[in-house]
Amino acid sequence: MASPPTFATAATCFFVLFYAGSGCSAPRSVGDADSVFPNVIGILPAALPRAIKSFDAYHLEYELLVANSGQAPVVIRDVEATNGNGKRIAELSEEEVASRLASKEKGRVQPGETAVLVMSVSAERAADLKSVTHQIRVSSEGEGARVFNVMGGTVHVEDQARADFAPPVRGGSWLVLGPFDARLPGRRHSVDIDGFRVFPNRFEISLSKMAEKGGTVVGAGASNSDYAAFGEPVYAMADGRVLQVVNHMPDHGPGRPDAANPDGNFVLTEVGEEYVVYAGLQNGSISLKLGDSIKRGDVIGRIGNSGASAEPELRVRLISAPDPLRATGLEFGFRSFRWVGWLKGADTLRERFPTAEPGARRGETPPSGSIVQF
């Protein structure tokens, strides 16, 4: 197996701290006039993101590591992201920060803790996302606490995401969940590998087939066969080679996910220098074996209800290394699909995609809550 550094996506970054106020000797408490509190807050990008296109705009999805090496808890009051031209491209309120922050306590970073803050920024041109710098306002508890500005965590973007993948499913309409939704718990999940932080599910796309009358259920919903996706074929998104197959996991019933085996039955394929995971497959449906060559459009298996799923769905992701649970998820898009609209009640990203209109899309990623046809 490769050494731990290969599992972390390489990041080029600057680590700079600026603050309002003057420092002194040893820190006393956050907010004291002579505290050096700002000096103990660090901001560092966790991985180098790639720009991805969706609805004629470009987007970055990435993580900041906010480290508190001080002696008191820190409250993150708000966050501002600025591009290389000095233009503000994102602002997060204290409430929004709390919904995006993976930490021991909601919205706070405890002494000695490194919390994960999920960020999302957008621009009309990819050139406007070449670099992003952040200002985080932090303080101690209480309304009268002194607020400090901490700047840093500069992200440099070199590449656009690969967006030429073939669809992994066909026929009918499909509900997309995952992309661009920073509030999902799986989006913030990270694994520490000898000091390297990786994010296995950071751009995972789940696909559930829609029933003719709406929703994903065609029956009572008590068994897997009551779901439109169960048993549907799964197709290879790109040419590649099979590196790993798990085909013996049972399909659990609806509402009973297997957290201990999150991918359930899956196939891992090598596609160039990156890797694709097809997870949540049906028990015994995979005919591939280790070392097989596959072509785009070949059948991988069938959709089941194995692993960390609440109902039958396909979960697919592009990762940075050949280990589904110890690699960082990478952005990716499809060569073509038809966007139908938002699922009723699941259009939380509507404001971020105001130009979304039904029709054909090419080289893009559909946002979470979308209904699409391939």
Sequence and secondary structure as in RCSB ss.txt:
>XXXX:A:sequence
MASPPTFATAATCFFVLFYAGSGCSAPRSVGDADSVFPNVIGILPAALPRAIKSFDAYHLEYELLVANSGQAPVV
IRDVEATNGNGKRIAELSEEEVASRLASKEKGRVQPGETAVLVMSVSAERAADLKSVTHQIRVSSEGEGARVFNV
MGGTVHVEDQARADFAPPVRGGSWLVLGPFDARLPGRRHSVDIDGFRVFPNRFEISLSKMAEKGGTVVGAGASNS
DYAAFGEPVYAMADGRVLQVVNHMPDHGPGRPDAANPDGNFVLTEVGEEYVVYAGLQNGSISLKLGDSIKRGDVI
GRIGNSGASAEPELRVRLISAPDPLRATGLEFGFRSFRWVGWLKGADTLRERFPTAEPGARRGETPPSGSIVQF
>XXXX:A:secstr
   GGGGS    EE     SS   SS  STT TT  GGGGEEEEESS   BEEETTEEEEEEEEEEEE SSS EE
EEEEEEEETTS EEEEE HHHHHHHEESSBTTEE TT EEEEEEEEEESSGGGGSEEEEEEEEE SSTTS  EEE
EEEEEE   B EEEE  S  SS EEEE TT TT HHHH  EEETTEEE TTTT EEEEE  TTSSSBSS SSSGG
GBTTTT EEE SS EEEEEEE       TT   TTSTT EEEEEEETTEEEEEEEE TT     TT EE TT EE
EEB   SS SSS EEEEEESSS TTSS EE EEES EEEEEE TT  TTGGG TT  SEEE SB   TTEEEE 
